[in-house]
Amino acid sequence: MRETPRPRETAADSGPGLPQHRPERAFAHAGADGSGTPHRSDGRPPHTPRGARRTDPAGHPGTTPPVPGWPAPRVSGYVWGVLGLLAVLFALITWQVVVEGPLFRLDERVGRELFGQGPAPLTQVLSDLGGMPVALPVLSCAIAYALGRRALRLAVYAALTMAAVPALVIPLKVATARQGPLTEAVNYYPSGHTATAAVAYGASALVLLALGRPAWLREASWPRAWMMPVAAILLTTATGIGLVLHGYHWPLDVLASWCLGPLVLAPLGWVSCRSIRRSSG
């Protein structure tokens, strides 16, 4: 017959006396490498909230996940590079318009080929997207939403960004005094309608991105983060195309305003990014 194994003593059966020192248990608590860091002997993390946290790339303990909302974007060197490229392109176009260089003459030849293309009612509607009666109410709604969310700084920056459009465009129009495509009137460079559309719709997208959806819309449908800037880009692009096809502006007038828009929006974009990081941090 096989001998029945003797059961191990438990703390209740051992009776009174000093506890016995067990090297294997000390080794388990000291860690396999002897570093003194307490952890489980089988390598699994302990079942505690702090022990289950993961560290970040710098080695610091993880923090509580942020409140759901838009992800916090990071302004990388690529953004500054793009802004610098747009500034150089805008300066180049302006120089060519002033001296009536080769790019200026090419622009007039291309423009004459494009004028009148497409259905006139549609191109008129697209052109009107950059008018103050259409673009300004959109931005006003975004500013009112920011004030309702008590984001005074964001609302002020959005209003100042819109005010910067005539402050920059009107002196450029007077300085260049470019003649319009189908008229003898001057002061057509750069396109004010295109700049208005770029800043109004772009600023509205930045404000909505910074604030996210309100608490009472947490469970309701809400546009995804990427949809608002894409909508702003599409509306600005459609405005410029309509202006050229209808004969209101030369192509370089529109292209210059496309370059100018992101440069004017840069300060508001910086404030928007800071607001997103504060709300999600």
C-alpha positions as CSV (number, residue, x, y, z in Angstrom):
1,M,0.0,0.0,0.0
2,R,1.1,3.6,-0.8
3,E,1.7,5.7,2.2
4,T,-0.6,8.6,2.5
5,P,1.3,11.9,2.3
6,R,1.4,13.8,5.5
7,P,-0.5,17.1,5.3
8,R,1.4,20.3,5.7
9,E,1.0,22.2,8.9
10,T,-1.0,25.3,8.8
11,A,-0.9,28.4,11.0
12,A,-3.7,27.0,13.1
13,D,-2.0,23.6,13.7
14,S,1.4,24.9,14.4
15,G,0.6,26.0,17.9
16,P,2.2,28.8,19.8
17,G,5.8,29.8,18.9
18,L,7.9,32.1,16.9
19,P,7.3,32.1,13.1
20,Q,9.8,30.1,11.1
21,H,11.9,31.9,8.5
22,R,11.4,30.6,5.0
23,P,14.0,31.7,2.5
24,E,11.9,30.9,-0.5
25,R,9.2,33.4,0.5
26,A,11.8,36.2,1.1
27,F,13.2,35.4,-2.3
28,A,9.8,35.8,-3.9
29,H,9.2,39.2,-2.2
30,A,12.7,40.4,-3.1
31,G,12.3,39.7,-6.7
32,A,14.0,37.2,-9.0
33,D,16.9,39.6,-9.6
34,G,17.4,40.4,-6.0
35,S,16.6,44.1,-6.6
36,G,14.3,44.3,-3.6
37,T,11.3,45.3,-5.7
38,P,8.2,43.5,-4.5
39,H,6.3,41.6,-7.2
40,R,4.7,38.2,-7.8
41,S,7.1,35.3,-8.1
42,D,5.3,34.2,-11.3
43,G,5.9,37.5,-13.1
44,R,2.3,38.6,-13.2
45,P,1.3,42.1,-12.0
46,P,-0.3,42.3,-8.6
47,H,-4.1,42.7,-8.5
48,T,-4.0,46.3,-7.3
49,P,-5.0,49.4,-9.1
50,R,-1.5,50.9,-8.8
51,G,0.3,47.8,-9.7
52,A,-1.7,47.3,-12.8
53,R,-0.8,50.8,-14.2
54,R,1.5,50.9,-17.1
55,T,4.3,53.3,-17.4
56,D,4.7,55.9,-20.0
57,P,7.8,56.0,-22.4
58,A,9.7,58.1,-19.7
59,G,9.1,55.4,-17.1
60,H,6.6,57.3,-14.9
61,P,3.5,55.6,-13.5
62,G,0.5,55.8,-15.7
63,T,-2.3,58.2,-14.8
64,T,-6.1,58.0,-14.9
65,P,-7.4,57.9,-18.5
66,P,-8.7,61.3,-19.7
67,V,-12.3,62.3,-20.0
68,P,-13.7,61.2,-23.3
69,G,-13.5,63.9,-26.0
70,W,-11.4,64.8,-29.0
71,P,-7.8,63.5,-28.9
72,A,-5.2,66.1,-28.0
73,P,-3.2,66.9,-31.1
74,R,0.5,67.7,-31.1
75,V,1.9,70.5,-33.1
76,S,4.9,69.0,-34.8
77,G,7.6,70.5,-36.9
78,Y,5.8,69.5,-40.0
79,V,3.0,72.1,-39.2
80,W,5.6,74.9,-38.9
81,G,7.2,73.7,-42.1
82,V,3.9,73.9,-44.0
83,L,3.2,77.3,-42.6
84,G,6.6,78.5,-43.7
85,L,6.1,77.1,-47.1
86,L,2.7,78.8,-47.4
87,A,4.3,82.1,-46.4
88,V,7.0,81.8,-49.0
89,L,4.5,80.9,-51.7
90,F,2.3,83.8,-50.8
91,A,5.3,86.2,-51.0
92,L,6.3,84.7,-54.4
93,I,2.7,85.2,-55.8
94,T,2.5,88.7,-54.5
95,W,5.9,89.6,-56.0
96,Q,4.8,88.3,-59.4
97,V,1.6,90.2,-59.3
98,V,3.4,93.5,-58.4
99,V,6.0,93.1,-61.1
100,E,3.7,91.4,-63.6
101,G,6.2,88.6,-64.0
102,P,5.9,85.3,-66.0
103,L,3.6,83.8,-63.3
104,F,1.3,86.8,-63.6
105,R,1.0,86.4,-67.4
106,L,0.5,82.7,-67.2
107,D,-2.3,83.3,-64.6
108,E,-4.1,85.6,-67.0
109,R,-4.0,83.1,-69.9
110,V,-5.3,80.3,-67.7
111,G,-8.0,82.5,-66.2
112,R,-9.4,83.5,-69.6
113,E,-9.7,79.8,-70.4
114,L,-11.6,79.0,-67.2
115,F,-14.0,81.9,-67.1
116,G,-17.6,80.9,-67.9
117,Q,-16.9,77.1,-67.4
118,G,-19.6,75.2,-65.5
119,P,-23.2,76.2,-64.8
120,A,-23.5,79.8,-63.9
121,P,-26.1,79.4,-61.1
122,L,-23.9,76.8,-59.3
123,T,-20.7,78.9,-59.6
124,Q,-22.6,81.9,-58.2
125,V,-23.8,79.8,-55.2
126,L,-20.2,78.6,-54.6
127,S,-18.9,82.2,-54.9
128,D,-21.5,83.4,-52.3
129,L,-20.1,80.9,-49.7
130,G,-17.3,83.4,-49.1
131,G,-19.5,86.4,-48.6
132,M,-20.0,88.0,-45.2
133,P,-23.8,87.3,-45.2
134,V,-23.0,83.5,-45.4
135,A,-19.6,83.0,-43.7
136,L,-20.0,85.5,-40.8
137,P,-23.1,83.9,-39.3
138,V,-21.4,80.5,-39.3
139,L,-18.5,81.9,-37.3
140,S,-20.9,83.9,-35.0
141,C,-22.7,80.7,-34.1
142,A,-19.3,79.1,-33.2
143,I,-18.3,82.1,-31.1
144,A,-21.7,82.1,-29.3
145,Y,-21.2,78.4,-28.6
146,A,-17.8,79.2,-27.1
147,L,-19.3,81.9,-24.9
148,G,-22.0,79.5,-23.8
149,R,-19.3,77.0,-22.7
150,R,-17.5,79.9,-20.9
151,A,-14.5,79.7,-23.2
152,L,-14.0,83.5,-23.4
153,R,-10.4,83.3,-24.5
154,L,-11.2,81.1,-27.4
155,A,-14.1,83.3,-28.5
156,V,-12.0,86.4,-28.4
157,Y,-9.2,84.8,-30.4
158,A,-11.8,83.7,-33.0
159,A,-13.3,87.2,-33.3
160,L,-9.8,88.8,-33.6
161,T,-8.9,86.2,-36.3
162,M,-11.9,87.2,-38.4
163,A,-11.1,90.9,-37.8
164,A,-7.6,90.3,-39.1
165,V,-8.9,89.4,-42.6
166,P,-9.9,93.0,-43.8
167,A,-6.9,94.4,-41.9
168,L,-4.6,92.4,-44.1
169,V,-6.5,92.0,-47.3
170,I,-7.6,95.6,-47.9
171,P,-4.0,97.1,-47.7
172,L,-2.8,94.4,-50.1
173,K,-5.6,95.2,-52.5
174,V,-4.7,98.8,-52.5
175,A,-1.0,98.2,-52.8
176,T,-1.2,95.8,-55.7
177,A,-4.2,97.5,-57.5
178,R,-4.7,94.5,-59.7
179,Q,-7.4,94.8,-62.4
180,G,-10.3,92.4,-62.2
181,P,-10.9,89.7,-64.9
182,L,-14.0,91.0,-66.6
183,T,-14.0,94.6,-65.5
184,E,-11.7,97.7,-65.5
185,A,-12.0,98.0,-61.7
186,V,-8.9,97.4,-59.6
187,N,-8.0,96.1,-56.1
188,Y,-8.8,92.4,-56.8
189,Y,-5.7,90.8,-55.3
190,P,-5.9,88.8,-53.1
191,S,-9.5,87.4,-53.1
192,G,-11.4,88.8,-50.1
193,H,-14.2,86.2,-50.5
194,T,-11.7,83.3,-50.4
195,A,-9.9,84.7,-47.4
196,T,-13.2,85.2,-45.6
197,A,-14.3,81.7,-46.3
198,A,-10.9,80.2,-45.2
199,V,-10.9,82.1,-41.9
200,A,-14.6,81.9,-41.0
201,Y,-15.0,78.2,-41.7
202,G,-11.5,77.3,-40.4
203,A,-12.0,79.3,-37.2
204,S,-15.4,77.6,-36.6
205,A,-13.8,74.2,-37.0
206,L,-11.0,75.0,-34.6
207,V,-13.5,76.4,-31.9
208,L,-15.7,73.3,-32.1
209,L,-12.6,71.0,-32.0
210,A,-11.4,72.7,-28.8
211,L,-14.7,72.6,-27.0
212,G,-16.0,69.2,-28.2
213,R,-19.5,68.1,-27.6
214,P,-21.4,69.4,-24.5
215,A,-22.4,67.1,-21.7
216,W,-26.0,66.9,-22.7
217,L,-25.0,65.5,-26.1
218,R,-22.7,62.8,-24.8
219,E,-25.0,60.0,-26.0
220,A,-26.2,61.8,-29.1
221,S,-24.6,61.6,-32.5
222,W,-21.8,64.2,-33.1
223,P,-19.5,64.8,-36.0
224,R,-16.1,63.1,-35.7
225,A,-13.1,65.3,-35.1
226,W,-11.7,65.1,-38.6
227,M,-15.1,66.0,-40.3
228,M,-15.1,69.6,-39.2
229,P,-11.7,70.7,-40.6
230,V,-12.4,68.7,-43.8
231,A,-15.7,70.5,-44.1
232,A,-13.9,73.9,-43.7
233,I,-11.4,72.9,-46.4
234,L,-14.1,71.8,-48.8
235,L,-16.1,75.0,-48.3
236,T,-13.1,77.2,-48.8
237,T,-12.0,75.2,-51.9
238,A,-15.5,75.4,-53.4
239,T,-15.6,79.2,-52.8
240,G,-12.3,79.7,-54.7
241,I,-13.4,77.5,-57.6
242,G,-16.7,79.3,-57.9
243,L,-15.0,82.7,-57.9
244,V,-12.6,81.7,-60.8
245,L,-15.2,79.9,-62.9
246,H,-17.7,82.7,-62.6
247,G,-15.1,85.3,-63.6
248,Y,-14.9,87.2,-60.3
249,H,-11.2,86.6,-59.7
250,W,-8.0,85.4,-61.3
251,P,-6.6,82.0,-60.2
252,L,-3.7,83.6,-58.4
253,D,-6.0,85.8,-56.4
254,V,-7.7,82.7,-55.0
255,L,-4.4,80.8,-54.6
256,A,-2.9,83.6,-52.6
257,S,-5.9,83.7,-50.2
258,W,-5.6,79.9,-49.8
259,C,-2.1,80.5,-48.6
260,L,-3.0,83.4,-46.4
261,G,-5.9,81.7,-44.6
262,P,-3.8,79.1,-42.6
263,L,-1.3,81.8,-41.7
264,V,-4.1,84.0,-40.2
265,L,-5.6,80.9,-38.4
266,A,-2.2,79.9,-36.8
267,P,-2.6,81.8,-33.5
268,L,-6.2,80.5,-33.1
269,G,-5.0,77.0,-33.9
270,W,-2.3,77.2,-31.2
271,V,-4.9,78.3,-28.6
272,S,-7.3,75.5,-29.7
273,C,-4.6,72.9,-29.2
274,R,-3.8,74.2,-25.7
275,S,-7.5,74.0,-24.9
276,I,-7.8,70.4,-26.1
277,R,-4.7,69.4,-24.0
278,R,-6.1,71.0,-20.9
279,S,-9.5,69.3,-21.3
280,S,-8.1,65.9,-22.0
281,G,-5.1,66.0,-19.6
